[in-house]
């Protein structure tokens, strides 16, 4: 079986391609981290809103019961 021979240009092209893949990977990781943070923040806002809704439901129920 013959030995693979890589030219300097082949090695440079492969190195450049790997650097580009690494750059894209880092960018995608950063985007995923930012998206995860956004989702966690949104989840906190939803839970807070749900708490307000429960309080309003309680107030409305008590007001309704008092006026019946």
N, CA, C and O atoms as a Tinker XYZ file with bonds, in Angstrom:
   272  protein
     1  N      0.847000   -1.172000    0.000000    73     2
     2  CA     0.000000    0.000000    0.000000    64     1     3
     3  C      0.893000    1.237000    0.000000    63     2     4     5
     4  O      1.860000    1.317000    0.758000    81     3
     5  N      0.558000    2.200000   -0.859000    73     3     6
     6  CA     1.384000    3.385000   -0.998000    64     5     7
     7  C      1.220000    4.356000    0.160000    63     6     8     9
     8  O      0.181000    4.400000    0.819000    81     7
     9  N      2.250000    5.115000    0.385000    73     7    10
    10  CA     2.248000    6.121000    1.449000    64     9    11
    11  C      1.569000    7.385000    0.935000    63    10    12    13
    12  O      1.804000    7.811000   -0.196000    81    11
    13  N      0.712000    7.988000    1.790000    73    11    14
    14  CA     0.071000    9.242000    1.399000    64    13    15
    15  C      1.093000   10.367000    1.446000    63    14    16    17
    16  O      1.877000   10.480000    2.388000    81    15
    17  N      1.066000   11.178000    0.431000    73    15    18
    18  CA     1.986000   12.309000    0.383000    64    17    19
    19  C      1.148000   13.583000    0.387000    63    18    20    21
    20  O      0.278000   13.773000   -0.463000    81    19
    21  N      1.420000   14.436000    1.341000    73    19    22
    22  CA     0.704000   15.701000    1.458000    64    21    23
    23  C      1.644000   16.837000    1.077000    63    22    24    25
    24  O      2.767000   16.935000    1.572000    81    23
    25  N      1.165000   17.675000    0.202000    73    23    26
    26  CA     1.965000   18.840000   -0.167000    64    25    27
    27  C      1.792000   19.920000    0.911000    63    26    28    29
    28  O      0.876000   19.859000    1.731000    81    27
    29  N      2.670000   20.879000    0.886000    73    27    30
    30  CA     2.555000   21.996000    1.832000    64    29    31
    31  C      1.225000   22.722000    1.648000    63    30    32    33
    32  O      0.609000   23.163000    2.618000    81    31
    33  N      0.789000   22.842000    0.396000    73    31    34
    34  CA    -0.502000   23.499000    0.128000    64    33    35
    35  C     -1.663000   22.685000    0.691000    63    34    36    37
    36  O     -2.606000   23.251000    1.243000    81    35
    37  N     -1.599000   21.352000    0.554000    73    35    38
    38  CA    -2.639000   20.486000    1.126000    64    37    39
    39  C     -2.731000   20.672000    2.640000    63    38    40    41
    40  O     -3.816000   20.811000    3.204000    81    39
    41  N     -1.572000   20.671000    3.272000    73    39    42
    42  CA    -1.531000   20.824000    4.733000    64    41    43
    43  C     -2.068000   22.193000    5.138000    63    42    44    45
    44  O     -2.811000   22.307000    6.113000    81    43
    45  N     -1.692000   23.234000    4.390000    73    43    46
    46  CA    -2.183000   24.583000    4.689000    64    45    47
    47  C     -3.698000   24.653000    4.516000    63    46    48    49
    48  O     -4.391000   25.240000    5.347000    81    47
    49  N     -4.215000   24.057000    3.441000    73    47    50
    50  CA    -5.658000   24.069000    3.198000    64    49    51
    51  C     -6.422000   23.344000    4.318000    63    50    52    53
    52  O     -7.457000   23.816000    4.789000    81    51
    53  N     -5.892000   22.201000    4.726000    73    51    54
    54  CA    -6.533000   21.445000    5.809000    64    53    55
    55  C     -6.489000   22.243000    7.109000    63    54    56    57
    56  O     -7.475000   22.302000    7.844000    81    55
    57  N     -5.343000   22.853000    7.387000    73    55    58
    58  CA    -5.202000   23.665000    8.600000    64    57    59
    59  C     -6.185000   24.829000    8.566000    63    58    60    61
    60  O     -6.852000   25.104000    9.564000    81    59
    61  N     -6.280000   25.512000    7.438000    73    59    62
    62  CA    -7.210000   26.645000    7.311000    64    61    63
    63  C     -8.660000   26.185000    7.500000    63    62    64    65
    64  O     -9.457000   26.867000    8.146000    81    63
    65  N     -8.988000   25.036000    6.935000    73    63    66
    66  CA   -10.345000   24.507000    7.070000    64    65    67
    67  C    -10.642000   24.173000    8.533000    63    66    68    69
    68  O    -11.734000   24.461000    9.023000    81    67
    69  N     -9.690000   23.574000    9.224000    73    67    70
    70  CA    -9.887000   23.246000   10.635000    64    69    71
    71  C    -10.030000   24.504000   11.487000    63    70    72    73
    72  O    -10.841000   24.537000   12.412000    81    71
    73  N     -9.259000   25.524000   11.184000    73    71    74
    74  CA    -9.381000   26.790000   11.913000    64    73    75
    75  C    -10.767000   27.407000   11.696000    63    74    76    77
    76  O    -11.365000   27.947000   12.627000    81    75
    77  N    -11.262000   27.323000   10.477000    73    75    78
    78  CA   -12.597000   27.861000   10.176000    64    77    79
    79  C    -13.682000   27.058000   10.904000    63    78    80    81
    80  O    -14.619000   27.636000   11.455000    81    79
    81  N    -13.557000   25.742000   10.907000    73    79    82
    82  CA   -14.520000   24.902000   11.643000    64    81    83
    83  C    -14.481000   25.257000   13.125000    63    82    84    85
    84  O    -15.529000   25.356000   13.764000    81    83
    85  N    -13.299000   25.446000   13.672000    73    83    86
    86  CA   -13.157000   25.813000   15.080000    64    85    87
    87  C    -13.793000   27.177000   15.351000    63    86    88    89
    88  O    -14.459000   27.348000   16.372000    81    87
    89  N    -13.602000   28.140000   14.465000    73    87    90
    90  CA   -14.195000   29.470000   14.621000    64    89    91
    91  C    -15.720000   29.383000   14.611000    63    90    92    93
    92  O    -16.394000   30.003000   15.434000    81    91
    93  N    -16.256000   28.604000   13.665000    73    91    94
    94  CA   -17.709000   28.429000   13.577000    64    93    95
    95  C    -18.231000   27.747000   14.840000    63    94    96    97
    96  O    -19.274000   28.134000   15.367000    81    95
    97  N    -17.522000   26.747000   15.321000    73    95    98
    98  CA   -17.924000   26.043000   16.544000    64    97    99
    99  C    -17.970000   26.995000   17.737000    63    98   100   101
   100  O    -18.919000   26.960000   18.520000    81    99
   101  N    -16.965000   27.833000   17.880000    73    99   102
   102  CA   -16.928000   28.794000   18.980000    64   101   103
   103  C    -18.089000   29.781000   18.878000    63   102   104   105
   104  O    -18.709000   30.121000   19.886000    81   103
   105  N    -18.381000   30.237000   17.667000    73   103   106
   106  CA   -19.497000   31.164000   17.473000    64   105   107
   107  C    -20.834000   30.502000   17.834000    63   106   108   109
   108  O    -21.675000   31.105000   18.500000    81   107
   109  N    -21.014000   29.266000   17.389000    73   107   110
   110  CA   -22.257000   28.552000   17.694000    64   109   111
   111  C    -22.386000   28.279000   19.193000    63   110   112   113
   112  O    -23.482000   28.373000   19.747000    81   111
   113  N    -21.283000   27.945000   19.845000    73   111   114
   114  CA   -21.316000   27.755000   21.296000    64   113   115
   115  C    -21.733000   29.039000   21.997000    63   114   116   117
   116  O    -22.551000   29.007000   22.917000    81   115
   117  N    -21.179000   30.167000   21.571000    73   115   118
   118  CA   -21.531000   31.451000   22.178000    64   117   119
   119  C    -23.011000   31.754000   21.957000    63   118   120   121
   120  O    -23.683000   32.245000   22.865000    81   119
   121  N    -23.522000   31.469000   20.770000    73   119   122
   122  CA   -24.943000   31.701000   20.491000    64   121   123
   123  C    -25.830000   30.802000   21.355000    63   122   124   125
   124  O    -26.871000   31.238000   21.846000    81   123
   125  N    -25.418000   29.560000   21.535000    73   123   126
   126  CA   -26.188000   28.631000   22.373000    64   125   127
   127  C    -26.213000   29.103000   23.822000    63   126   128   129
   128  O    -27.249000   29.034000   24.483000    81   127
   129  N    -25.082000   29.578000   24.309000    73   127   130
   130  CA   -25.021000   30.089000   25.681000    64   129   131
   131  C    -25.933000   31.299000   25.828000    63   130   132   133
   132  O    -26.660000   31.407000   26.816000    81   131
   133  N    -25.907000   32.205000   24.863000    73   131   134
   134  CA   -26.769000   33.394000   24.913000    64   133   135
   135  C    -28.241000   32.997000   24.833000    63   134   136   137
   136  O    -29.068000   33.563000   25.548000    81   135
   137  N    -28.579000   32.043000   23.986000    73   135   138
   138  CA   -29.960000   31.593000   23.846000    64   137   139
   139  C    -30.445000   30.938000   25.135000    63   138   140   141
   140  O    -31.578000   31.158000   25.563000    81   139
   141  N    -29.577000   30.132000   25.753000    73   139   142
   142  CA   -29.927000   29.485000   27.020000    64   141   143
   143  C    -30.193000   30.540000   28.095000    63   142   144   145
   144  O    -31.152000   30.420000   28.857000    81   143
   145  N    -29.356000   31.563000   28.157000    73   143   146
   146  CA   -29.560000   32.636000   29.135000    64   145   147
   147  C    -30.880000   33.356000   28.877000    63   146   148   149
   148  O    -31.597000   33.692000   29.819000    81   147
   149  N    -31.204000   33.595000   27.609000    73   147   150
   150  CA   -32.466000   34.251000   27.264000    64   149   151
   151  C    -33.654000   33.397000   27.700000    63   150   152   153
   152  O    -34.628000   33.916000   28.247000    81   151
   153  N    -33.573000   32.087000   27.459000    73   151   154
   154  CA   -34.663000   31.192000   27.858000    64   153   155
   155  C    -34.838000   31.167000   29.378000    63   154   156   157
   156  O    -35.964000   31.190000   29.874000    81   155
   157  N    -33.734000   31.119000   30.110000    73   155   158
   158  CA   -33.819000   31.128000   31.571000    64   157   159
   159  C    -34.440000   32.425000   32.067000    63   158   160   161
   160  O    -35.254000   32.408000   32.990000    81   159
   161  N    -34.068000   33.543000   31.465000    73   159   162
   162  CA   -34.626000   34.838000   31.850000    64   161   163
   163  C    -36.120000   34.888000   31.532000    63   162   164   165
   164  O    -36.910000   35.395000   32.329000    81   163
   165  N    -36.504000   34.363000   30.374000    73   163   166
   166  CA   -37.913000   34.331000   29.991000    64   165   167
   167  C    -38.700000   33.442000   30.949000    63   166   168   169
   168  O    -39.828000   33.769000   31.319000    81   167
   169  N    -38.114000   32.328000   31.348000    73   167   170
   170  CA   -38.784000   31.413000   32.277000    64   169   171
   171  C    -39.032000   32.106000   33.609000    63   170   172   173
   172  O    -40.094000   31.934000   34.208000    81   171
   173  N    -38.060000   32.889000   34.081000    73   171   174
   174  CA   -38.233000   33.628000   35.329000    64   173   175
   175  C    -39.374000   34.635000   35.203000    63   174   176   177
   176  O    -40.168000   34.797000   36.129000    81   175
   177  N    -39.453000   35.308000   34.064000    73   175   178
   178  CA   -40.521000   36.293000   33.845000    64   177   179
   179  C    -41.884000   35.619000   33.814000    63   178   180   181
   180  O    -42.855000   36.155000   34.349000    81   179
   181  N    -41.962000   34.444000   33.190000    73   179   182
   182  CA   -43.226000   33.708000   33.124000    64   181   183
   183  C    -43.655000   33.286000   34.528000    63   182   184   185
   184  O    -44.824000   33.420000   34.888000    81   183
   185  N    -42.710000   32.775000   35.320000    73   183   186
   186  CA   -43.041000   32.356000   36.680000    64   185   187
   187  C    -43.499000   33.539000   37.525000    63   186   188   189
   188  O    -44.426000   33.411000   38.325000    81   187
   189  N    -42.856000   34.682000   37.352000    73   187   190
   190  CA   -43.260000   35.888000   38.069000    64   189   191
   191  C    -44.669000   36.306000   37.665000    63   190   192   193
   192  O    -45.489000   36.643000   38.519000    81   191
   193  N    -44.950000   36.284000   36.362000    73   191   194
   194  CA   -46.281000   36.632000   35.866000    64   193   195
   195  C    -47.324000   35.652000   36.398000    63   194   196   197
   196  O    -48.428000   36.059000   36.759000    81   195
   197  N    -46.983000   34.367000   36.449000    73   195   198
   198  CA   -47.917000   33.372000   36.986000    64   197   199
   199  C    -48.227000   33.665000   38.454000    63   198   200   201
   200  O    -49.364000   33.495000   38.893000    81   199
   201  N    -47.236000   34.098000   39.201000    73   199   202
   202  CA   -47.445000   34.467000   40.601000    64   201   203
   203  C    -48.408000   35.637000   40.720000    63   202   204   205
   204  O    -49.294000   35.632000   41.575000    81   203
   205  N    -48.235000   36.649000   39.858000    73   203   206
   206  CA   -49.148000   37.800000   39.862000    64   205   207
   207  C    -50.567000   37.374000   39.503000    63   206   208   209
   208  O    -51.537000   37.842000   40.099000    81   207
   209  N    -50.673000   36.490000   38.534000    73   207   210
   210  CA   -52.001000   36.011000   38.119000    64   209   211
   211  C    -52.670000   35.264000   39.263000    63   210   212   213
   212  O    -53.862000   35.451000   39.506000    81   211
   213  N    -51.928000   34.428000   39.963000    73   211   214
   214  CA   -52.492000   33.695000   41.100000    64   213   215
   215  C    -52.952000   34.658000   42.189000    63   214   216   217
   216  O    -54.005000   34.454000   42.791000    81   215
   217  N    -52.174000   35.703000   42.444000    73   215   218
   218  CA   -52.572000   36.696000   43.443000    64   217   219
   219  C    -53.848000   37.411000   43.019000    63   218   220   221
   220  O    -54.745000   37.629000   43.834000    81   219
   221  N    -53.927000   37.776000   41.741000    73   219   222
   222  CA   -55.136000   38.436000   41.244000    64   221   223
   223  C    -56.342000   37.520000   41.321000    63   222   224   225
   224  O    -57.435000   37.963000   41.673000    81   223
   225  N    -56.159000   36.253000   40.997000    73   223   226
   226  CA   -57.259000   35.294000   41.093000    64   225   227
   227  C    -57.741000   35.178000   42.535000    63   226   228   229
   228  O    -58.943000   35.101000   42.789000    81   227
   229  N    -56.804000   35.167000   43.473000    73   227   230
   230  CA   -57.159000   35.085000   44.888000    64   229   231
   231  C    -57.952000   36.317000   45.316000    63   230   232   233
   232  O    -58.968000   36.199000   46.000000    81   231
   233  N    -57.486000   37.498000   44.911000    73   231   234
   234  CA   -58.181000   38.746000   45.260000    64   233   235
   235  C    -59.576000   38.769000   44.653000    63   234   236   237
   236  O    -60.536000   39.142000   45.328000    81   235
   237  N    -59.702000   38.381000   43.403000    73   235   238
   238  CA   -61.002000   38.376000   42.740000    64   237   239
   239  C    -61.950000   37.372000   43.413000    63   238   240   241
   240  O    -63.130000   37.660000   43.615000    81   239
   241  N    -61.424000   36.204000   43.754000    73   239   242
   242  CA   -62.256000   35.191000   44.413000    64   241   243
   243  C    -62.737000   35.694000   45.766000    63   242   244   245
   244  O    -63.908000   35.527000   46.107000    81   243
   245  N    -61.845000   36.309000   46.543000    73   243   246
   246  CA   -62.247000   36.827000   47.852000    64   245   247
   247  C    -63.228000   37.978000   47.713000    63   246   248   249
   248  O    -64.181000   38.071000   48.487000    81   247
   249  N    -63.017000   38.844000   46.754000    73   247   250
   250  CA   -63.934000   39.973000   46.537000    64   249   251
   251  C    -65.299000   39.451000   46.128000    63   250   252   253
   252  O    -66.322000   39.945000   46.604000    81   251
   253  N    -65.326000   38.451000   45.244000    73   251   254
   254  CA   -66.586000   37.866000   44.784000    64   253   255
   255  C    -67.322000   37.206000   45.948000    63   254   256   257
   256  O    -68.533000   37.370000   46.097000    81   255
   257  N    -66.580000   36.455000   46.776000    73   255   258
   258  CA   -67.201000   35.774000   47.914000    64   257   259
   259  C    -67.767000   36.768000   48.923000    63   258   260   261
   260  O    -68.811000   36.509000   49.520000    81   259
   261  N    -67.104000   37.884000   49.120000    73   259   262
   262  CA   -67.564000   38.889000   50.068000    64   261   263
   263  C    -68.807000   39.602000   49.588000    63   262   264   265
   264  O    -69.603000   40.074000   50.399000    81   263
   265  N    -68.986000   39.689000   48.293000    73   263   266
   266  CA   -70.107000   40.442000   47.715000    64   265   267
   267  C    -71.265000   39.544000   47.296000    63   266   268   269
   268  O    -72.184000   39.998000   46.615000    81   267
   269  N    -71.232000   38.315000   47.682000    73   267   270
   270  CA   -72.339000   37.415000   47.321000    64   269   271
   271  C    -73.368000   37.399000   48.404000    63   270   272
   272  O    -74.376000   36.703000   48.287000    81   271
